[in-house]
Amino acid sequence: SSQLAQSPLLGPRCTDAAWNQGPIMPWVWKGYPKGWGKGGFGGGKGFGGKGGGNGGGKGYSNRPQALPETFEVNPTTVYTGTVITYYKFQGYGFISPDQKGVLPNDKVFVFWKNIQSTDRFPSLLKDSQVQFTVSVVEKRGVKTLQAENICGLGGVPISVQDEVDQKKTFVGGQNLRYTGTLKFFSPKQGFGYIKIDAGFQYDKEGVPEEIRVEQQEMNCGGGNPDYIENLKVEFGIWVTQKGVFKGYNVTLPGGVPLPAAEPAAA
């Protein structure tokens, strides 16, 4: 269990934080971004590789690739493969199956809500090995393949954040919780700022009154955070290698997940 840091102004309190809630579906995929080319998005010279702006070069259009009419899906078949790319904050990517020629185009679309994960912000790492099933979905009038039940080899849940957390340095320890006010969080910018309640004592010097929080530390129970202003929150504090203090695993008081963004219309 996690422990709430004692503040002379607030008094001591303990709470069992809800670290990892089941995925909520905050939005739905609306097709590939315009100009998505080799290695990234288009626009000017392209982000991350070839593929000029507005779809120039060898890129995908807004329409997904259609399945051959003769292709049949067995939803119980388990495939293994490698994550060839995953855009964490867009929530999608692609898997290359190990068995070539079995699935059309040797590439399967993956959407974040189909990842079986214990993480507070489900995602996949490039080049990681996974197993999955497939289903036929209709996107923009086109029938295409989508990966389902994505997990680690052997059926273990995907756990990316635990590995990342182990490398972090925390103020007072990973399970110590502080309270404050989330002044704002902007999904568009991917960060926000927390004003820490006065009166806390720290085991490290230089903790400021306000700290930045990144999107991956906004615990919405597996969902995507909405725009937020002036909300009382509970959080840990970690220190980057450059000595910057930031918010960790931000929740509502008592460890309750933050409100997730409303699902977008399909």
N, C-alpha and C positions, 0 to 999 in steps of 0.2 A: 504494500500500500504506500501511497505517497503521503507526505507530511507537509502541512502548511507552515511556512516560516512564521515565527512569532514576531509580531510588531508591538512595541510598547503602546501604540495608539489603538491597536485592534484587539490585542490579547491573543492567546494561543488558540489554535483550532486544528483539528486533523480531518482529513477527508480521503476517501478512496476515489481517486480520479478514474474517470472512464477513459482509459488510454486508447482502446481500440474498439470502436463501434463498427457494426456492419455497414457495408457501403450504402449510401443514399445516392440516388440518381439525380444530380443537379441539372444536367443538360444532356442533349442528345446530339449525335453527330449529324451534320448537315452536308456532308460531302467533303471531298478533298479541297484544300484551299487553292485559290486560283494561282496557277503558275508553280505548282509543286513539282520540282524537278529532281535531278539526281542529288540526293544528300540534303535537301532542304527546300525552303520556300523560295518562290520567285520574287522578283522585285529588284530592279537595277541589275547588278551582277548576280543576284540570287543570294540567299542565305544558306551557307553551308555547302555550296557546291554549284554545279552547273544548273542551268534552268533559268532563263532570263525572265524579266518582269512580265506579268500578265500572261504567263503560260508559254513564253518563248523557250526554245530549246526542247530537249526531250523531257517532257513533264506530263503529269496527269491533268486531265480536265476536271471540271466539277463533277462529272459523272463517273461513278465507279465502273470498273471493268465487268462486263456482263459474263455470266456463266455460259458455257456451251449448253445448248438445249438438251443434249443427251446425257449430261452429267447428273449423277444421282448421289445423294448424300446419305450416309449411314450415321445418324447422330450418336450412336454408341461407340463408334470407332475412335480410339485414342491415338493421336499423333504426337510425335516429338519434333522439336525444332529449335531454331535459334532466333532470338530477337535481333532483327537487322536494324531497326530504328524504333525509337519511341520518344514522342514529344510530351514530356511530363505535364506541362501546364495546358496543353491542348487536349491531353487525355487520350491519345491514340497513337498507333504505330503499326508495325508489320512484323510478321513472323515468317521465316523461311523454313518449311518442313524438311526434315532429314531425308525422307523418301522422295526423291525427285521424280516428277512426272505423274505423281498420284493425284495431286491437287492442281487445278488450273493455274497457270502462271507461276507456280512454285512460290506463291506469296499469299499470305492470309492477313486480312485486316483485323486489328485488335482494338477494342474499345475498353476504356478503363473499368467500366462497370462489370465487365466479365472476368476481371482478375480476382482470383480467390486469394485474399491477402489479409494479414493481421495488421497492416500499416494503417496509420491514421490518414495517410494520403497515398492511396494505391498507385503504384507505377511499376515499370519494368526497366531493367538495365540492359543496354545494348550488349550483344554477344552472350547474354545469359541463356542457359538451356531451360526449356519449359516443355510441358505437355499440355495438350488441349484437344477439344473436340471442335467440330465445325457445324454451322447451320447455314441455311439459305435465308437471307434477308433481302427485302426490297428497299432500295435507296434511290429516290428520284426516278422511280419507274423502271429501275434496272435490278434484276435479280443477281446477287453477288454473294460471295462467301464471307462469313465473319467467324472469328475464333470464339469459342465458348469455354467455360470451365478452365481457364488458364491457371496453371499452378506449376510448382516445381516438379522435377522428375520424381516419380514415386508418389505423386499426389500431395506433396507437402505444400502448405500455403506459402505464397510469395512473401518474403520478409526482407525488404530493402532498408527500411529506416532503422531497424535495430542495429544493423551493421554500421550505418552512418553515425548513429547516436553513440556507439561505443568509442568513436574517435573524438568525441567532443569533450571539451573541458567545461564543467558546470560551476556556477556559483552556489556553494552550499551542498552540492551533490545533485544527481539526476532527479531524485524523487522529491526534492524540496520545492515547495510551491510558494509563490508570492501573489499578492493581489494588487490590482490597479484598475485604471480606466483605459480601454482601447479608444484613443482619441479618434482614430479613423483607420479603416482598411479599405484599400482600393483594389478590386480584382483586376482592373485594367492595368494598373501599375505593378501589381504583384507584391505589394508590401503595405505596411501601416506602422503606426507608432503607439506605444503604450506609455502612459504616465504611471509610474510606480507609486503606490501609496506610501506616505511618509512614515518614518520610524523604524524601518528595517535595518538590521545590522548584517554586514556581509563578511565573508571570509576572504574577500579579495577587495583591493582598493580600486577606486575609480569608477564604481558603478554610477551612471548618471541618473537623473530623475526620469528621463524618458529614454526608452530603448526601441529599436526598430524590430519589427517582426516580419519574416518572409512568409509567403503563401504556404509553403510546405509545413510550416509550424502552426497553421490555423487548423485546429482539430474540429472538423465538422462531421465527425463520425463516418469518415470515408467520402464525404461530399465535397463540393467546391464552395468556398466561402463567397458570400454576397457582400455588397458594399455595406460597411458598418461604421457608425459614428457613436461616440460617447457611451460605451457599453462597459459595465463592470465585468472584469475577467480575472481568471486565475492562470498562473503560468510558471514555468521555470525560467532560469536565466543561464545562457551559455556564452562562452567567450571564443571568438574566432582567433585564428593564428596571428592576426594583426592586432589583437587586443580589443576588438570591438564587442560590446555587450549586446546580445540580442535575445528576443523572446523565444521560449521553447514550449512546444505542446500547449498552445493557448486554448483554454476552454472557458465556459461560464463557471461561476463559483460552484464548488462542489464537484468539479470534474465533468459537468454536463457538456455535451458537444455544443459548439457554436451553431447558430442558424445557418443552414445551407441555402444556396441560391435556388430559386424555384426552377423546376424543369422547364426547358424551352419547348415551344410547340414544335412538333415534328414537321 
